[in-house]
Amino acid sequence: MKTTRRDLVKMALSLSTAPWLMHFRALAAPFTKMVKITAIKTLALDNTGDGCILKIETDAGLTGYGEAGFSAAACRAIIETMKPILIGEDPLAIEKHFYAMTGVQHPYKAHIPTIGGIDIALWDLAGKILGLPVYRLLGGPIQKEIPVYGHGMIANMLDKGECRAWAERVKSEPEGMTAFKFNALVRAPGTVRPAGTAGAPAVGSNLANAFRTGGKGGFPYSTTLDGEDFRRAGIGYMNVREAAGDNIDIAMHCLAQFDPRSAIGLCKAVEPADLLWIEDPLPTAYSEAWLELKRSTRVPVLTGERLELVGAFKPFLDYQVVDVIHPDIAYAGGITACRDIAKYASLTRTPVGFHSGPSSLIQFYAAMHLASATSNLFKVENVLGAFRGNKENMALGVKPALHNGKFLVPEGPGLGLEINEDWLKSHMEKGETWWG
């Protein structure tokens, strides 16, 4: 019998890429082809960093919400190219849609941060069609209370009094968080932020030090650090460790800006402070510098928020140069991609955390559902509270909250998030129209 290329493609699409997808297929089978996608829309918010939210509408009146890892203007243009393969299709064919969107190589490469937002929306929609929370569709729960970490806010880590005041405050807060990360370099007395970096307060450091070559409004690479930088970091982190005691973990937050010498120097300087991790100390893409760093320090290394799909994480895991991976669900390719990333990481018993950063509740909830079904889970970044703009107000009804440093995964269909549209309207980016 002659086998055509079309037959091979059909066979490839019919094969399960992972056991968890077989579980989803079994749940979805009775509902196949009952609903069709009718529209994909985006909305830019003024407090979600570099991403935007989106929704997928259907002829059944059900809507799935997602969050992309890129700006609304760019996402809209990219989504236009994807509409021919999505509009009119069954939203439950998630594996097929993921393959069709990510497999594009010509005339342009697939834009993974946009695909991530669409994928999250498809999973939210699938849960609503089936009447189940997303974590159930993914084969969970493995755990229902998800550990989170936050951002430490100390204006001057060189001041022991400020460090003690911060530690006393977080120990008394009802959320009960016990893990916090601080920016890489400790604020020197009298220094200020560079022009163009106005916004949220500095998180435990002064960005003027971390980005001394920084241009207006941007964060290019740092200059090579010197002994004074290392000594400040060592003193500052030890001040926080002494104030926090043994019941609070602290970590160092970098932004992929350092050269190997500087990254190694920072790690050596803060080793006595017993850090939980150092995050993204080197440029994002894999290089042998990561191996050099791993060999040079006892500080656990974490990376991943700007890596895409399993392929970008593969060398970090294969060569065992990091202790924890930290994908951003939107940027890495959505729930489908991150589920596979976590499964691949489990082969080397590498823990997986999830980056949420300045995202909305949509990505945060998606991270919680994914975390619930992840056996090698580490922690999820927190987006609740004043530091992140009180985004819990995005939810209608009872506001989401942390208890004992953990978040209870939502039980409603899909992501379990009912959105407060009044909040959305009040936080639209300047010049944005309601759902574009």
TISEKOL-254120 format. One record per residue (C-alpha): x, z, y; residue in one letter. Coordinates in nm, 3 decimals, always signed. Each point is the difference from the previous one (the first is absolute). Example, Ala and Ser with C-alpha at 12.3 -4.5 7.8 and 13.67 -1.06 7.14 Angstrom:
+---------+---------+---------+---------+
|       x |       z |       y | residuo |
+---------+---------+---------+---------+
|  +1.230 |  +0.780 |  -0.450 |       A |
|  +0.137 |  -0.066 |  +0.344 |       S |
+---------+---------+---------+---------+
# end
This chain:
+---------+---------+---------+---------+
|       x |       z |       y | residuo |
+---------+---------+---------+---------+
|  +0.000 |  +0.000 |  +0.000 |       M |
|  +0.137 |  -0.098 |  +0.340 |       K |
|  +0.043 |  +0.295 |  +0.241 |       T |
|  -0.018 |  -0.081 |  +0.369 |       T |
|  +0.153 |  +0.191 |  +0.290 |       R |
|  -0.351 |  +0.111 |  +0.095 |       R |
|  -0.048 |  +0.146 |  -0.350 |       D |
|  +0.324 |  +0.196 |  +0.035 |       L |
|  -0.109 |  +0.144 |  +0.334 |       V |
|  -0.333 |  +0.105 |  -0.151 |       K |
|  +0.182 |  +0.163 |  -0.291 |       M |
|  +0.232 |  +0.185 |  +0.236 |       A |
|  -0.292 |  +0.132 |  +0.202 |       L |
|  -0.178 |  +0.113 |  -0.316 |       S |
|  +0.292 |  +0.213 |  -0.117 |       L |
|  +0.012 |  +0.363 |  +0.106 |       S |
|  +0.312 |  +0.085 |  +0.200 |       T |
|  -0.044 |  +0.373 |  -0.067 |       A |
|  -0.220 |  +0.230 |  -0.212 |       P |
|  -0.164 |  +0.151 |  +0.308 |       W |
|  -0.137 |  -0.343 |  +0.091 |       L |
|  -0.159 |  -0.024 |  -0.344 |       M |
|  -0.180 |  +0.327 |  +0.078 |       H |
|  -0.127 |  -0.142 |  +0.328 |       F |
|  -0.111 |  -0.326 |  -0.164 |       R |
|  -0.208 |  +0.194 |  -0.253 |       A |
|  -0.175 |  +0.195 |  +0.276 |       L |
|  -0.057 |  -0.310 |  +0.212 |       A |
|  -0.123 |  -0.231 |  -0.275 |       A |
|  -0.376 |  +0.078 |  +0.034 |       P |
|  +0.016 |  -0.071 |  +0.375 |       F |
|  +0.204 |  -0.321 |  -0.009 |       T |
|  -0.122 |  -0.278 |  +0.232 |       K |
|  -0.288 |  +0.207 |  +0.135 |       M |
|  +0.150 |  +0.020 |  +0.351 |       V |
|  +0.178 |  -0.252 |  +0.221 |       K |
|  +0.239 |  +0.041 |  +0.292 |       I |
|  -0.151 |  -0.134 |  +0.323 |       T |
|  +0.245 |  +0.106 |  +0.274 |       A |
|  +0.334 |  +0.167 |  +0.073 |       I |
|  +0.036 |  +0.165 |  +0.341 |       K |
|  +0.270 |  +0.199 |  +0.180 |       T |
|  +0.007 |  +0.267 |  +0.270 |       L |
|  +0.299 |  +0.128 |  +0.196 |       A |
|  +0.005 |  +0.370 |  +0.085 |       L |
|  +0.205 |  +0.174 |  +0.268 |       D |
|  +0.144 |  +0.269 |  -0.228 |       N |
|  +0.103 |  -0.162 |  -0.327 |       T |
|  +0.356 |  -0.105 |  +0.078 |       G |
|  +0.084 |  -0.349 |  -0.120 |       D |
|  -0.306 |  -0.058 |  -0.219 |       G |
|  -0.366 |  -0.089 |  +0.034 |       C |
|  -0.314 |  +0.068 |  -0.202 |       I |
|  -0.216 |  -0.266 |  -0.163 |       L |
|  -0.321 |  -0.033 |  -0.192 |       K |
|  -0.136 |  -0.234 |  -0.264 |       I |
|  -0.371 |  -0.072 |  +0.018 |       E |
|  -0.217 |  -0.123 |  -0.289 |       T |
|  -0.337 |  -0.161 |  -0.063 |       D |
|  -0.115 |  +0.330 |  -0.156 |       A |
|  +0.035 |  +0.188 |  +0.327 |       G |
|  +0.296 |  +0.201 |  -0.132 |       L |
|  +0.319 |  +0.025 |  +0.206 |       T |
|  +0.354 |  +0.082 |  -0.106 |       G |
|  +0.250 |  +0.141 |  +0.250 |       Y |
|  +0.375 |  -0.052 |  -0.005 |       G |
|  +0.303 |  +0.044 |  +0.219 |       E |
|  +0.275 |  -0.254 |  +0.052 |       A |
|  +0.361 |  +0.080 |  +0.079 |       G |
|  +0.020 |  -0.243 |  +0.290 |       F |
|  -0.162 |  -0.073 |  +0.335 |       S |
|  -0.356 |  -0.131 |  +0.022 |       A |
|  +0.103 |  -0.319 |  +0.181 |       A |
|  +0.240 |  -0.099 |  -0.275 |       A |
|  -0.235 |  +0.110 |  -0.279 |       C |
|  -0.287 |  -0.210 |  +0.138 |       R |
|  +0.210 |  -0.314 |  -0.008 |       A |
|  +0.118 |  +0.070 |  -0.353 |       I |
|  -0.348 |  +0.090 |  -0.124 |       I |
|  -0.128 |  -0.338 |  +0.120 |       E |
|  +0.236 |  -0.165 |  -0.248 |       T |
|  -0.131 |  +0.227 |  -0.279 |       M |
|  -0.371 |  -0.046 |  +0.059 |       K |
|  -0.030 |  -0.313 |  -0.217 |       P |
|  +0.110 |  +0.198 |  -0.307 |       I |
|  -0.211 |  +0.310 |  +0.078 |       L |
|  -0.327 |  -0.094 |  +0.172 |       I |
|  -0.275 |  -0.055 |  -0.254 |       G |
|  +0.202 |  +0.167 |  -0.276 |       E |
|  -0.078 |  +0.304 |  -0.213 |       D |
|  +0.172 |  +0.302 |  +0.162 |       P |
|  +0.045 |  +0.161 |  -0.343 |       L |
|  +0.252 |  -0.270 |  -0.099 |       A |
|  +0.273 |  +0.209 |  +0.164 |       I |
|  +0.280 |  -0.104 |  -0.235 |       E |
|  -0.078 |  -0.368 |  +0.053 |       K |
|  -0.013 |  +0.042 |  +0.379 |       H |
|  +0.325 |  +0.196 |  +0.005 |       F |
|  +0.176 |  -0.272 |  -0.199 |       Y |
|  -0.143 |  -0.275 |  +0.222 |       A |
|  +0.101 |  +0.176 |  +0.322 |       M |
|  +0.348 |  +0.118 |  -0.101 |       T |
|  +0.101 |  -0.310 |  -0.193 |       G |
|  +0.008 |  -0.224 |  +0.308 |       V |
|  +0.347 |  -0.144 |  +0.067 |       Q |
|  -0.068 |  -0.322 |  +0.193 |       H |
|  -0.056 |  -0.101 |  +0.277 |       P |
|  +0.036 |  +0.370 |  +0.089 |       Y |
|  +0.091 |  +0.318 |  -0.187 |       K |
|  -0.268 |  +0.251 |  -0.081 |       A |
|  -0.040 |  +0.264 |  +0.273 |       H |
|  -0.003 |  +0.317 |  -0.207 |       I |
|  -0.101 |  +0.254 |  +0.273 |       P |
|  -0.318 |  -0.201 |  +0.063 |       T |
|  -0.068 |  -0.041 |  -0.371 |       I |
|  +0.036 |  +0.377 |  -0.033 |       G |
|  -0.291 |  +0.055 |  +0.236 |       G |
|  -0.220 |  -0.249 |  -0.183 |       I |
|  +0.087 |  +0.156 |  -0.335 |       D |
|  -0.095 |  +0.350 |  +0.120 |       I |
|  -0.334 |  -0.136 |  +0.125 |       A |
|  -0.065 |  -0.171 |  -0.335 |       L |
|  +0.056 |  +0.328 |  -0.187 |       W |
|  -0.227 |  +0.186 |  +0.241 |       D |
|  -0.263 |  -0.267 |  -0.055 |       L |
|  +0.047 |  +0.009 |  -0.378 |       A |
|  -0.065 |  +0.373 |  -0.003 |       G |
|  -0.315 |  -0.044 |  +0.204 |       K |
|  -0.129 |  -0.275 |  -0.230 |       I |
|  +0.069 |  +0.209 |  -0.311 |       L |
|  -0.103 |  +0.330 |  +0.158 |       G |
|  +0.334 |  +0.165 |  -0.081 |       L |
|  +0.293 |  +0.139 |  +0.201 |       P |
|  +0.308 |  -0.223 |  +0.004 |       V |
|  +0.211 |  +0.253 |  -0.192 |       Y |
|  -0.238 |  -0.040 |  -0.294 |       R |
|  +0.044 |  -0.376 |  +0.009 |       L |
|  +0.377 |  +0.055 |  -0.017 |       L |
|  -0.026 |  +0.213 |  -0.314 |       G |
|  +0.017 |  +0.340 |  +0.171 |       G |
|  -0.020 |  +0.276 |  +0.074 |       P |
|  +0.336 |  +0.135 |  -0.104 |       I |
|  -0.023 |  +0.245 |  +0.288 |       Q |
|  -0.278 |  +0.051 |  +0.255 |       K |
|  +0.184 |  +0.221 |  +0.249 |       E |
|  +0.269 |  -0.209 |  +0.165 |       I |
|  +0.308 |  +0.168 |  +0.155 |       P |
|  +0.082 |  -0.113 |  +0.353 |       V |
|  +0.285 |  +0.041 |  +0.245 |       Y |
|  -0.004 |  +0.009 |  +0.380 |       G |
|  +0.218 |  -0.048 |  +0.306 |       H |
|  +0.190 |  +0.292 |  +0.144 |       G |
|  -0.020 |  +0.030 |  +0.378 |       M |
|  +0.286 |  +0.197 |  +0.155 |       I |
|  +0.108 |  -0.113 |  +0.345 |       A |
|  +0.355 |  +0.130 |  -0.041 |       N |
|  +0.125 |  +0.081 |  -0.349 |       M |
|  +0.316 |  +0.147 |  +0.153 |       L |
|  -0.213 |  +0.285 |  +0.135 |       D |
|  -0.049 |  +0.260 |  -0.273 |       K |
|  -0.290 |  +0.156 |  +0.190 |       G |
|  -0.192 |  -0.329 |  +0.005 |       E |
|  +0.066 |  -0.045 |  -0.371 |       C |
|  -0.134 |  +0.348 |  -0.078 |       R |
|  -0.309 |  -0.059 |  +0.217 |       A |
|  -0.070 |  -0.327 |  -0.185 |       W |
|  +0.039 |  +0.163 |  -0.341 |       A |
|  -0.231 |  +0.287 |  +0.090 |       E |
|  -0.260 |  -0.244 |  +0.126 |       R |
|  -0.007 |  -0.226 |  -0.307 |       V |
|  -0.007 |  +0.299 |  -0.234 |       K |
|  -0.315 |  +0.123 |  +0.177 |       S |
|  -0.184 |  -0.335 |  +0.011 |       E |
|  -0.300 |  -0.037 |  -0.234 |       P |
|  +0.120 |  -0.333 |  -0.146 |       E |
|  +0.274 |  +0.181 |  -0.188 |       G |
|  +0.255 |  -0.283 |  +0.000 |       M |
|  +0.338 |  +0.089 |  -0.144 |       T |
|  +0.200 |  -0.322 |  +0.053 |       A |
|  +0.100 |  -0.156 |  +0.333 |       F |
|  +0.236 |  -0.273 |  +0.112 |       K |
|  +0.198 |  -0.013 |  +0.324 |       F |
|  +0.174 |  -0.289 |  +0.169 |       N |
|  +0.363 |  -0.060 |  -0.072 |       A |
|  +0.192 |  +0.124 |  +0.300 |       L |
|  -0.042 |  +0.332 |  +0.169 |       V |
|  -0.079 |  +0.012 |  +0.367 |       R |
|  +0.291 |  +0.086 |  +0.226 |       A |
|  -0.085 |  +0.223 |  +0.299 |       P |
|  -0.098 |  -0.202 |  +0.308 |       G |
|  -0.058 |  -0.331 |  -0.178 |       T |
|  -0.325 |  -0.193 |  +0.043 |       V |
|  -0.183 |  -0.287 |  -0.162 |       R |
|  +0.111 |  -0.352 |  +0.095 |       P |
|  -0.227 |  -0.220 |  +0.208 |       A |
|  -0.277 |  -0.166 |  -0.194 |       G |
|  -0.037 |  +0.261 |  -0.274 |       T |
|  -0.291 |  +0.191 |  +0.151 |       A |
|  -0.272 |  +0.106 |  -0.238 |       G |
|  -0.010 |  +0.272 |  -0.259 |       A |
|  +0.247 |  +0.282 |  +0.061 |       P |
|  +0.340 |  -0.017 |  -0.163 |       A |
|  -0.017 |  +0.130 |  -0.354 |       V |
|  +0.269 |  +0.262 |  -0.025 |       G |
|  +0.262 |  -0.212 |  +0.177 |       S |
|  +0.073 |  -0.220 |  +0.296 |       N |
|  -0.030 |  -0.372 |  -0.060 |       L |
|  +0.245 |  -0.061 |  +0.282 |       A |
|  +0.269 |  +0.130 |  -0.234 |       N |
|  -0.121 |  -0.181 |  -0.308 |       A |
|  -0.024 |  -0.331 |  +0.185 |       F |
|  +0.268 |  +0.013 |  +0.265 |       R |
|  +0.012 |  -0.381 |  +0.013 |       T |
|  -0.379 |  -0.011 |  +0.023 |       G |
|  -0.155 |  -0.262 |  +0.223 |       G |
|  -0.316 |  +0.055 |  +0.196 |       K |
|  -0.294 |  +0.055 |  -0.232 |       G |
|  +0.194 |  -0.080 |  -0.317 |       G |
|  +0.212 |  +0.162 |  -0.271 |       F |
|  +0.303 |  -0.214 |  -0.095 |       P |
|  +0.283 |  +0.130 |  -0.213 |       Y |
|  +0.189 |  +0.311 |  +0.100 |       S |
|  +0.360 |  +0.017 |  +0.104 |       T |
|  +0.237 |  +0.153 |  -0.254 |       T |
|  -0.034 |  +0.375 |  +0.006 |       L |
|  +0.291 |  +0.230 |  +0.078 |       D |
|  +0.105 |  +0.355 |  -0.076 |       G |
|  -0.213 |  +0.148 |  +0.277 |       E |
|  -0.311 |  -0.166 |  -0.147 |       D |
|  +0.077 |  +0.138 |  -0.345 |       F |
|  +0.069 |  +0.350 |  +0.129 |       R |
|  -0.325 |  +0.004 |  +0.200 |       R |
|  -0.195 |  -0.114 |  -0.304 |       A |
|  +0.165 |  +0.261 |  -0.220 |       G |
|  -0.068 |  +0.285 |  +0.243 |       I |
|  -0.356 |  -0.113 |  +0.077 |       G |
|  -0.108 |  -0.037 |  -0.361 |       Y |
|  +0.153 |  +0.332 |  -0.097 |       M |
|  -0.194 |  +0.162 |  +0.286 |       N |
|  -0.322 |  -0.145 |  -0.141 |       V |
|  +0.091 |  +0.103 |  -0.355 |       R |
|  +0.070 |  +0.359 |  +0.106 |       E |
|  -0.327 |  +0.015 |  +0.195 |       A |
|  -0.208 |  -0.163 |  -0.275 |       A |
|  +0.136 |  +0.212 |  -0.283 |       G |
|  -0.033 |  -0.097 |  -0.365 |       D |
|  -0.371 |  -0.082 |  +0.000 |       N |
|  +0.009 |  -0.305 |  +0.228 |       I |
|  +0.181 |  -0.324 |  -0.085 |       D |
|  +0.162 |  -0.208 |  +0.272 |       I |
|  +0.112 |  -0.363 |  -0.003 |       A |
|  +0.178 |  -0.247 |  +0.227 |       M |
|  -0.190 |  -0.302 |  +0.134 |       H |
|  +0.208 |  -0.307 |  +0.090 |       C |
|  -0.119 |  -0.349 |  +0.094 |       L |
|  +0.246 |  -0.223 |  -0.191 |       A |
|  +0.233 |  +0.001 |  +0.301 |       Q |
|  +0.333 |  +0.133 |  -0.127 |       F |
|  +0.312 |  -0.155 |  -0.148 |       D |
|  +0.138 |  +0.144 |  -0.327 |       P |
|  +0.260 |  +0.222 |  +0.171 |       R |
|  -0.262 |  +0.155 |  +0.227 |       S |
|  -0.253 |  +0.049 |  -0.282 |       A |
|  +0.261 |  +0.166 |  -0.223 |       I |
|  +0.117 |  +0.220 |  +0.288 |       G |
|  -0.353 |  +0.117 |  +0.071 |       L |
|  -0.057 |  +0.086 |  -0.365 |       C |
|  +0.322 |  +0.200 |  -0.023 |       K |
|  -0.085 |  +0.184 |  +0.324 |       A |
|  -0.342 |  +0.115 |  -0.122 |       V |
|  +0.074 |  +0.068 |  -0.367 |       E |
|  +0.020 |  +0.377 |  +0.060 |       P |
|  -0.358 |  -0.008 |  +0.137 |       A |
|  -0.134 |  -0.102 |  -0.344 |       D |
|  -0.209 |  -0.299 |  +0.111 |       L |
|  -0.283 |  -0.128 |  -0.214 |       L |
|  +0.104 |  -0.357 |  +0.089 |       W |
|  +0.160 |  -0.232 |  +0.253 |       I |
|  -0.228 |  -0.294 |  +0.077 |       E |
|  +0.108 |  -0.359 |  +0.074 |       D |
|  +0.351 |  +0.076 |  +0.129 |       P |
|  +0.119 |  -0.360 |  -0.063 |       L |
|  -0.142 |  -0.345 |  +0.086 |       P |
|  -0.311 |  -0.074 |  -0.203 |       T |
|  +0.115 |  -0.269 |  -0.244 |       A |
|  +0.197 |  +0.094 |  -0.309 |       Y |
|  +0.379 |  -0.021 |  +0.028 |       S |
|  +0.297 |  +0.169 |  -0.166 |       E |
|  +0.007 |  +0.238 |  +0.296 |       A |
|  -0.290 |  +0.184 |  -0.168 |       W |
|  +0.216 |  +0.050 |  -0.309 |       L |
|  +0.286 |  +0.128 |  +0.217 |       E |
|  -0.235 |  +0.245 |  +0.170 |       L |
|  -0.143 |  +0.126 |  -0.328 |       K |
|  +0.349 |  +0.064 |  -0.137 |       R |
|  +0.104 |  +0.186 |  +0.315 |       S |
|  -0.272 |  +0.260 |  +0.040 |       T |
|  -0.206 |  +0.262 |  -0.182 |       R |
|  -0.287 |  -0.043 |  +0.247 |       V |
|  -0.290 |  -0.180 |  -0.174 |       P |
|  -0.052 |  -0.350 |  +0.142 |       V |
|  -0.345 |  -0.149 |  +0.070 |       L |
|  -0.094 |  -0.351 |  +0.114 |       T |
|  -0.273 |  -0.264 |  -0.020 |       G |
|  -0.240 |  -0.010 |  +0.295 |       E |
|  +0.115 |  -0.350 |  +0.099 |       R |
|  +0.043 |  -0.151 |  -0.344 |       L |
|  -0.244 |  -0.251 |  -0.151 |       E |
|  -0.128 |  -0.037 |  -0.356 |       L |
|  +0.178 |  +0.110 |  -0.317 |       V |
|  +0.286 |  -0.244 |  +0.056 |       G |
|  +0.133 |  +0.175 |  +0.311 |       A |
|  -0.004 |  +0.340 |  -0.171 |       F |
|  +0.153 |  -0.128 |  -0.324 |       K |
|  +0.373 |  +0.019 |  +0.093 |       P |
|  -0.038 |  +0.350 |  +0.145 |       F |
|  -0.153 |  +0.112 |  -0.329 |       L |
|  +0.217 |  -0.206 |  -0.235 |       D |
|  +0.322 |  +0.130 |  +0.154 |       Y |
|  -0.143 |  +0.351 |  +0.051 |       Q |
|  +0.121 |  +0.029 |  +0.359 |       V |
|  -0.301 |  +0.196 |  +0.128 |       V |
|  -0.166 |  +0.319 |  -0.118 |       D |
|  -0.349 |  -0.076 |  +0.132 |       V |
|  -0.171 |  -0.325 |  +0.101 |       I |
|  -0.247 |  +0.002 |  +0.286 |       H |
|  -0.210 |  -0.317 |  +0.029 |       P |
|  -0.241 |  -0.056 |  +0.286 |       D |
|  -0.317 |  -0.110 |  -0.176 |       I |
|  -0.097 |  -0.256 |  +0.262 |       A |
|  +0.348 |  -0.142 |  +0.057 |       Y |
|  +0.102 |  -0.008 |  -0.368 |       A |
|  -0.298 |  -0.211 |  -0.107 |       G |
|  -0.298 |  +0.231 |  -0.041 |       G |
|  -0.126 |  +0.214 |  -0.285 |       I |
|  +0.066 |  -0.270 |  -0.260 |       T |
|  +0.366 |  -0.034 |  +0.098 |       A |
|  +0.061 |  +0.374 |  +0.037 |       C |
|  -0.155 |  +0.075 |  -0.337 |       R |
|  +0.252 |  -0.236 |  -0.159 |       D |
|  +0.285 |  +0.140 |  +0.213 |       I |
|  -0.082 |  +0.353 |  -0.118 |       A |
|  -0.018 |  -0.114 |  -0.362 |       K |
|  +0.337 |  -0.173 |  +0.028 |       Y |
|  +0.150 |  +0.313 |  +0.159 |       A |
|  -0.128 |  +0.206 |  -0.291 |       S |
|  +0.233 |  -0.191 |  -0.232 |       L |
|  +0.293 |  +0.179 |  +0.164 |       T |
|  -0.201 |  +0.318 |  +0.058 |       R |
|  +0.030 |  -0.051 |  +0.375 |       T |
|  -0.258 |  +0.192 |  +0.207 |       P |
|  -0.227 |  -0.196 |  +0.234 |       V |
|  -0.119 |  +0.118 |  +0.340 |       G |
|  -0.226 |  -0.200 |  +0.230 |       F |
|  +0.063 |  -0.072 |  +0.367 |       H |
|  -0.300 |  +0.021 |  +0.232 |       S |
|  +0.172 |  +0.051 |  +0.334 |       G |
|  -0.216 |  -0.084 |  +0.300 |       P |
|  -0.269 |  -0.167 |  -0.212 |       S |
|  -0.376 |  +0.060 |  +0.010 |       S |
|  -0.205 |  +0.192 |  -0.255 |       L |
|  -0.052 |  -0.321 |  -0.196 |       I |
|  +0.362 |  -0.023 |  -0.113 |       Q |
|  +0.022 |  +0.378 |  -0.038 |       F |
|  -0.300 |  +0.003 |  -0.233 |       Y |
|  +0.139 |  -0.298 |  -0.192 |       A |
|  +0.324 |  +0.195 |  -0.047 |       A |
|  -0.195 |  +0.297 |  -0.133 |       M |
|  -0.186 |  -0.204 |  -0.260 |       H |
|  +0.319 |  -0.169 |  -0.111 |       L |
|  +0.180 |  +0.336 |  -0.011 |       A |
|  -0.275 |  +0.142 |  -0.217 |       S |
|  +0.072 |  -0.263 |  -0.265 |       A |
|  +0.382 |  +0.017 |  +0.027 |       T |
|  +0.182 |  +0.201 |  -0.267 |       S |
|  +0.335 |  +0.011 |  +0.183 |       N |
|  -0.147 |  +0.111 |  +0.333 |       L |
|  +0.215 |  +0.173 |  +0.262 |       F |
|  -0.184 |  +0.047 |  +0.333 |       K |
|  -0.212 |  -0.193 |  +0.251 |       V |
|  +0.069 |  -0.005 |  +0.373 |       E |
|  -0.266 |  +0.181 |  +0.204 |       N |
|  -0.203 |  -0.174 |  +0.274 |       V |
|  -0.233 |  +0.287 |  +0.087 |       L |
|  +0.032 |  +0.232 |  +0.297 |       G |
|  +0.089 |  -0.019 |  +0.367 |       A |
|  +0.340 |  -0.161 |  -0.050 |       F |
|  -0.162 |  -0.311 |  -0.149 |       R |
|  -0.288 |  -0.012 |  +0.250 |       G |
|  -0.261 |  +0.201 |  -0.190 |       N |
|  -0.086 |  -0.300 |  -0.217 |       K |
|  -0.221 |  +0.216 |  -0.217 |       E |
|  -0.266 |  -0.075 |  +0.262 |       N |
|  -0.011 |  -0.354 |  -0.138 |       M |
|  -0.215 |  +0.138 |  -0.283 |       A |
|  -0.370 |  +0.070 |  +0.036 |       L |
|  -0.130 |  +0.336 |  -0.112 |       G |
|  +0.238 |  +0.265 |  -0.131 |       V |
|  +0.350 |  -0.067 |  +0.130 |       K |
|  +0.281 |  -0.035 |  -0.253 |       P |
|  +0.244 |  +0.291 |  -0.004 |       A |
|  +0.299 |  +0.134 |  -0.187 |       L |
|  -0.009 |  +0.321 |  -0.203 |       H |
|  +0.313 |  +0.167 |  -0.137 |       N |
|  +0.202 |  -0.306 |  +0.093 |       G |
|  -0.216 |  -0.230 |  -0.212 |       K |
|  -0.281 |  -0.251 |  +0.053 |       F |
|  -0.294 |  -0.024 |  -0.240 |       L |
|  -0.050 |  -0.364 |  -0.095 |       V |
|  -0.342 |  -0.127 |  +0.124 |       P |
|  -0.274 |  -0.039 |  -0.260 |       E |
|  -0.227 |  -0.259 |  +0.165 |       G |
|  -0.020 |  -0.363 |  -0.111 |       P |
|  +0.300 |  -0.213 |  +0.095 |       G |
|  +0.234 |  +0.186 |  +0.231 |       L |
|  -0.269 |  +0.259 |  +0.062 |       G |
|  +0.027 |  -0.048 |  +0.376 |       L |
|  -0.307 |  -0.037 |  +0.221 |       E |
|  +0.131 |  -0.124 |  +0.333 |       I |
|  -0.106 |  +0.136 |  +0.337 |       N |
|  -0.054 |  -0.321 |  +0.196 |       E |
|  -0.020 |  +0.186 |  +0.331 |       D |
|  +0.355 |  +0.123 |  -0.060 |       W |
|  +0.114 |  -0.352 |  -0.080 |       L |
|  -0.153 |  -0.138 |  +0.318 |       K |
|  +0.166 |  +0.268 |  +0.209 |       S |
|  +0.340 |  -0.085 |  -0.151 |       H |
|  +0.000 |  -0.378 |  +0.012 |       M |
|  +0.318 |  -0.152 |  +0.138 |       E |
|  -0.029 |  -0.114 |  +0.361 |       K |
|  -0.156 |  -0.348 |  +0.015 |       G |
|  -0.128 |  +0.018 |  -0.358 |       E |
|  -0.356 |  -0.108 |  -0.082 |       T |
|  -0.213 |  +0.175 |  -0.261 |       W |
|  +0.118 |  -0.136 |  -0.336 |       W |
|  +0.152 |  -0.306 |  +0.162 |       G |
+---------+---------+---------+---------+
# end
